[in-house]
Amino acid sequence: SRRDMADAAAGNASEHKPCFSFGAIADVQYADIENGTNFEKTAIRRFRQSPVILDKAVQAWNEEQIAFIVQLGDLIDGKSHEAGQSEQDLEKVLGVFAKSKCPDNDIHHLIGNHDLYNFTRSDPRLKALFRKSESGTYYYSFSPAHGWKFIVLDPFDISTIDPAHGSAEDAWELLKKHNQNDVRDDKGDWYKDLEGDAKRWVPPNGALSEQQLRWLEQELARSEDRGERVVLLTHLPLLPTYHGNPALLWNFDEVKRICDKSSSLVLVLSGHDHAGGYVVDQAGVHHVTLPSPLNCKEGDVAFATVDVGPLAFLLRGRGDVPTMELPYRVPREEAVRFRRIRDVPNPYPPAARHDPSDSA
């Protein structure tokens, strides 16, 4: 009957209607300097185009009335510090974010390696940019809607980048243990004789401390008890998107062991790898790395709106970011089949991979 058809249509509509939506962008890496390249000179970096792309993203998000924005780290480039203009460049991109119409200007800025190239953790500008937990850490969680938890990680809790941070010397020792090359030499070959996941042991990466690992385990356990679904947000990816990808958390294996205990985790969103990437683990958890606006061709963009629906995420990519439908916790073969709506077998073909230096 027509009534049955109408009820069925209404049911289908409710299946796909998002509970809420949020904006996502990674590695804006603005600097008020001329175009440059990555270390191997294989990719052009258009530094001054980044805030233009960010502005287009904010305009799109304002029209869509999203609930909040996640900025996945590296808001300005390390070259801002070299040029002595860190504060001015930061003000420029924050001025773009100020145009956001998110409720309560709800923007979550994640900590990235380039942020730490510009400011120490104790710098008031960094403290004003990044949210902290009640205990003063840069890792925390928030709940945007009933049944959902977002966990923000600090992947540079152990890092060589900020000498004033207590973990710096421990981090250098950790690198020395796993990488015999002279990683203190910026012009040296950090990757010599390193294979596979071992390529992650380089200075632009970092690790979660034991304290943060315990906290993460507790947060996931609480969500398990409450029946919540969880999204992890981190600048550094938690799984390699291809063999030998150096853009990876140092202790990703420890994090994976913790995450594997939880059935609540459904998505990991990250940055750092400028070309972007995607992998789904054996439990059906989606790991999405957003491409950087820094590498966009002239006039192109790279950002996304994520619709959080009852059964799946719809990641609506713009420009270099592919559009993907990501169902919650389904077997690996099913997840791979759903990962992109467009008729393309893989959103990030291995043949199009970049050199390792493009994640720095």
C-alpha positions, -999 to +999 in steps of 0.1 A: +000+000+000+010+036-003+011+039+035+035+010+037+057+026+010+056+059+029+066+042+062+094+024+044+107+056+029+105+073+063+124+044+078+151+047+052+154+084+056+159+080+094+186+054+088+206+079+068+198+111+087+229+122+107+228+124+144+253+153+141+280+165+117+314+179+122+341+195+101+376+181+098+409+194+083+446+185+088+480+200+083+470+235+072+507+244+079+505+280+069+535+303+066+537+337+049+564+326+025+568+317-012+560+282-024+584+255-014+589+217-017+592+188+006+627+176+015+630+154-016+616+181-039+588+158-051+558+178-039+551+215-041+540+232-009+518+262-014+520+278+020+500+310+012+471+290-003+464+271+029+444+299+047+424+304+014+415+267+015+407+269+052+384+299+045+365+279+020+362+251+045+348+274+072+323+288+047+311+253+037+308+243+074+289+274+082+264+266+055+260+230+068+255+240+104+280+215+118+283+209+155+320+213+159+354+214+140+384+192+145+417+206+133+441+176+133+474+194+140+501+214+123+482+247+120+513+267+110+546+254+094+580+252+111+592+277+085+571+304+103+596+300+132+626+302+109+612+334+095+605+348+129+568+352+123+552+324+143+528+347+162+517+366+130+511+335+110+492+319+139+470+350+142+463+348+104+448+313+105+430+318+138+414+348+122+399+324+096+387+300+123+371+330+140+346+332+111+331+299+122+295+298+133+298+266+153+279+267+186+301+283+212+329+284+185+335+247+193+368+240+176+392+213+188+428+221+178+451+191+181+488+193+188+512+186+159+549+185+154+550+218+135+531+235+163+559+225+186+585+237+162+570+272+167+561+272+204+570+254+235+543+237+255+547+263+282+541+292+257+509+311+266+499+311+229+500+273+227+482+270+260+454+293+247+451+272+214+449+237+228+423+225+252+434+206+283+420+180+306+411+189+342+445+174+352+463+197+327+471+173+299+467+179+262+448+146+259+412+147+269+377+134+258+344+150+251+309+139+243+291+158+215+260+137+217+244+109+238+261+076+230+293+092+215+327+099+229+356+116+211+391+110+225+418+135+217+454+121+220+487+139+225+510+119+203+540+140+213+538+133+250+572+117+245+590+137+218+624+152+209+609+184+196+604+205+227+636+204+248+618+221+277+594+192+279+606+166+304+605+137+279+630+151+253+661+132+265+641+100+270+628+104+234+664+108+220+674+076+238+644+058+224+653+069+189+689+058+194+677+024+205+656+018+174+675+039+147+713+037+144+714+066+120+723+101+132+688+114+137+701+147+152+715+156+118+686+173+099+705+167+066+714+131+072+696+100+059+673+090+088+659+060+069+691+042+060+688+004+066+653+008+081+625-014+068+588-015+072+573+000+104+609+007+117+608+038+095+586+055+121+616+060+144+624+095+133+622+129+151+590+143+135+571+115+152+564+108+189+547+085+214+521+083+241+535+082+277+526+053+300+503+076+319+484+085+287+482+048+277+466+039+310+442+069+306+433+057+271+426+022+284+403+036+311+384+059+287+377+030+263+367+008+292+342+034+304+327+037+270+324+000+267+304-001+300+282+027+288+276+013+253+292+044+237+308+046+203+342+061+202+362+083+177+399+087+183+415+120+171+453+122+167+479+141+146+500+109+142+483+079+125+479+048+147+482+023+119+505+023+088+484+029+057+510+011+035+541-009+041+570+013+053+549+044+059+570+065+083+541+087+094+532+066+124+531+069+162+563+053+178+543+031+201+514+024+178+517-013+186+510-006+223+480+016+214+467-011+191+468-037+219+447-014+240+422-005+212+418-042+203+403-048+237+375-024+230+344-029+208+335+008+212+361+022+189+348+028+154+370+055+138+405+070+140+410+104+123+446+116+118+469+139+098+507+142+094+509+121+062+502+149+036+491+125+009+464+110+031+456+074+036+431+048+046+432+014+062+406-007+081+418-031+108+407-066+114+380-054+139+365-031+113+378+001+128+384+027+101+417+046+101+414+078+079+443+102+074+432+134+058+453+149+029+469+183+036+458+215+020+495+224+017+499+200-012+468+211-031+471+223-067+462+259-074+425+264-068+419+230-052+409+222-016+413+195+010+388+192+039+358+171+049+324+171+067+317+140+086+280+130+090+275+107+120+246+085+112+228+056+130+247+030+111+277+046+094+298+077+090+295+095+057+328+113+052+320+139+026+353+149+012+361+180-008+389+182-034+418+159-025+398+143+003+377+113-011+341+108-001+337+075+019+309+057+036+323+040+067+299+015+084+304+009+121+323-022+131+318-046+102+341-073+090+371-061+071+359-074+037+326-055+041+343-023+052+367-023+022+337-026-001+320+004+015+349+027+019+343+050-011+311+059-028+327+069-061+336+041-085+373+040-076+388+008-062+411+026-038+410+062-026+448+062-021+464+040-048+498+027-037+513+037-071+506+073-063+525+072-030+548+100-021+583+098-006+586+094+032+598+130+037+564+145+028+550+137+063+576+159+081 
